Each structure stands twice: as structure tokens, then as C-alpha cells.
Amino acid sequence: MIDAIPPDKPLSSLPRKGALRPAIEELSFSYRAFTARPGRILDQRGLGRVRHRILYFVGRNPQISVNARLGNLGGSGQAPNAPLRQVIDMRMVAMNPSENDRRVRQRKLTAAGAALETGLTETQMNVLQSVFQQVRAVAADGRHRVMLRPGKHGLE
């Protein structure tokens, strides 16, 4: 059963487990809604969600190396290999040797990869922009602080 946090009751007034379980559920449902439209776009192309993460982080960090990419995506070196190969084979990501060290392979988005990444990410930006306009800057700042804390403290 899903227990919503009553809007007139502050989170701090609830017992710890009583406050955290609804927060977990709300985060889960929010993430599902946040990824739904990009997921449908990817499904139409026969691609899964991890491809969007690859395109996003390669696009945000042009010429990113394999090790740096793994740091962004998390997981082992093997986990993203098949999805990465797929977007390379589809000519959405180009792989080139580094100018400084030819042993290092770097990735960057092609025009097709950049177009897809932009479309996927813009749907998510539109969702966030709409939500932030509704909850105002104070709530958006609180969201930022809450979402960053687990990663900064190694709570993965």
C-alpha cells in the first residue's frame, strides 16, 4: 500500500520509517514519469534507457575516455559495452584515439547522436522546468540538495 505524505503535515513530524517509505515511493514514481517520454522515443528505435545515459554523458563530456565514462555511468567496464557498441554501430557515437595518447580511445556524439540526445533530454528539461515553475525556487533548491547528497557521501 502506498501512503502519501499529507500535504498539511511536515515531513519532519512523521516517524522516520513513516516518512521515508512514502519518499522512496514518490521518488520511484517521479523517476518513472520523468523517463517515460524518452523511454517511448528510445523504444521506437529499438533502444533501451542506458543508451540515453551514454548519449547524455558523452554529449556533456566530448572526447570522454572509457575510464571517465565509466566514472559517470557507474558499474563495471563490461556492463555498458554492448549498449555502447550499439550506438557506435548506429553511428550515434564516434570513437577516436586521443591526440595526447593514441592508446586512449575517446568518444564524441555524431550529428545523429547529438540530435537524438537533444530530443531526449529536452523532454526531461521541459518536465523539470514545468515542475520547478510550480514549486518555486525554494523547493527546487531543496530538491537539488536532497538529490546530490547520497552521491556525494558514497551512499550508493
Contacts in CASP RR format, 6 or more apart in sequence:
PFRMAT RR
TARGET T0000
AUTHOR 0000-0000-0000
METHOD contacts of the structure
MODEL  1
MIDAIPPDKPLSSLPRKGALRPAIEELSFSYRAFTARPGRILDQRGLGRV
RHRILYFVGRNPQISVNARLGNLGGSGQAPNAPLRQVIDMRMVAMNPSEN
DRRVRQRKLTAAGAALETGLTETQMNVLQSVFQQVRAVAADGRHRVMLRP
GKHGLE
2 22 0 8 1.000
2 25 0 8 1.000
3 18 0 8 1.000
3 21 0 8 1.000
3 22 0 8 1.000
4 22 0 8 1.000
4 26 0 8 1.000
5 11 0 8 1.000
5 14 0 8 1.000
5 19 0 8 1.000
5 22 0 8 1.000
5 23 0 8 1.000
5 26 0 8 1.000
11 19 0 8 1.000
11 23 0 8 1.000
12 19 0 8 1.000
33 127 0 8 1.000
34 124 0 8 1.000
34 127 0 8 1.000
34 128 0 8 1.000
35 49 0 8 1.000
35 124 0 8 1.000
37 123 0 8 1.000
37 124 0 8 1.000
37 127 0 8 1.000
38 49 0 8 1.000
38 52 0 8 1.000
38 120 0 8 1.000
38 121 0 8 1.000
38 123 0 8 1.000
38 124 0 8 1.000
39 48 0 8 1.000
39 49 0 8 1.000
39 52 0 8 1.000
39 120 0 8 1.000
41 116 0 8 1.000
41 119 0 8 1.000
41 120 0 8 1.000
41 123 0 8 1.000
42 48 0 8 1.000
42 49 0 8 1.000
42 51 0 8 1.000
42 52 0 8 1.000
42 120 0 8 1.000
45 116 0 8 1.000
47 86 0 8 1.000
47 87 0 8 1.000
48 83 0 8 1.000
50 73 0 8 1.000
50 80 0 8 1.000
50 83 0 8 1.000
51 83 0 8 1.000
51 86 0 8 1.000
51 87 0 8 1.000
52 117 0 8 1.000
52 120 0 8 1.000
52 121 0 8 1.000
53 73 0 8 1.000
54 69 0 8 1.000
54 73 0 8 1.000
54 80 0 8 1.000
54 83 0 8 1.000
54 84 0 8 1.000
54 87 0 8 1.000
54 93 0 8 1.000
55 87 0 8 1.000
55 92 0 8 1.000
55 93 0 8 1.000
55 109 0 8 1.000
55 113 0 8 1.000
55 116 0 8 1.000
55 117 0 8 1.000
55 120 0 8 1.000
56 117 0 8 1.000
56 120 0 8 1.000
56 121 0 8 1.000
57 64 0 8 1.000
57 69 0 8 1.000
57 72 0 8 1.000
57 73 0 8 1.000
58 64 0 8 1.000
58 69 0 8 1.000
58 93 0 8 1.000
58 107 0 8 1.000
58 108 0 8 1.000
58 109 0 8 1.000
59 108 0 8 1.000
59 109 0 8 1.000
59 114 0 8 1.000
59 117 0 8 1.000
61 68 0 8 1.000
61 69 0 8 1.000
61 72 0 8 1.000
62 108 0 8 1.000
62 109 0 8 1.000
63 96 0 8 1.000
63 98 0 8 1.000
63 106 0 8 1.000
63 107 0 8 1.000
63 108 0 8 1.000
64 72 0 8 1.000
64 106 0 8 1.000
64 107 0 8 1.000
64 108 0 8 1.000
65 98 0 8 1.000
65 104 0 8 1.000
65 105 0 8 1.000
65 106 0 8 1.000
66 77 0 8 1.000
66 104 0 8 1.000
66 105 0 8 1.000
69 80 0 8 1.000
69 107 0 8 1.000
70 76 0 8 1.000
70 77 0 8 1.000
70 80 0 8 1.000
73 79 0 8 1.000
73 80 0 8 1.000
84 93 0 8 1.000
84 107 0 8 1.000
87 93 0 8 1.000
87 113 0 8 1.000
88 94 0 8 1.000
88 95 0 8 1.000
88 107 0 8 1.000
90 112 0 8 1.000
91 110 0 8 1.000
91 112 0 8 1.000
92 109 0 8 1.000
92 110 0 8 1.000
92 112 0 8 1.000
92 113 0 8 1.000
92 116 0 8 1.000
93 107 0 8 1.000
93 108 0 8 1.000
93 109 0 8 1.000
93 110 0 8 1.000
93 113 0 8 1.000
94 107 0 8 1.000
94 108 0 8 1.000
94 109 0 8 1.000
94 110 0 8 1.000
95 105 0 8 1.000
95 106 0 8 1.000
95 107 0 8 1.000
96 105 0 8 1.000
96 106 0 8 1.000
96 107 0 8 1.000
96 108 0 8 1.000
97 103 0 8 1.000
97 104 0 8 1.000
97 105 0 8 1.000
97 106 0 8 1.000
98 104 0 8 1.000
98 105 0 8 1.000
98 106 0 8 1.000
109 117 0 8 1.000
132 139 0 8 1.000
132 140 0 8 1.000
135 143 0 8 1.000
149 155 0 8 1.000
150 156 0 8 1.000
END
